[in-house]
Amino acid sequence: MSPQKSRSEIKEFETIEVFNNQTVTEEIPTLEEIIHVFGDTEHYYIESRLVDGERLMEEPLIEMLNKHDLETGKIGCISNYWN
């Protein structure tokens, strides 16, 4: 298993795009930052996975969606990958 990264460690990474010999870098946004920008104007496809073999993501995810007044049935799809 790969080592876990903290939120601040992930924010240090950037996306890199090269098009027409121009390089553009951008900070990787968090889900909350994406929701803040797009709100209910977009549909989201959110995947949750096990964290160290446990289902830990769903409750904080639902709390975040509720905080932004997004109902799961109206925003798109939430998928789970549990093996």
Summary of the structure (lengths in Angstrom):
residues: 83
radius of gyration: 15.3
end to end distance: 14.4
largest distance: 44.2
contacts: 157
relative contact order: 0.17
helix: 36%
strand: 31%
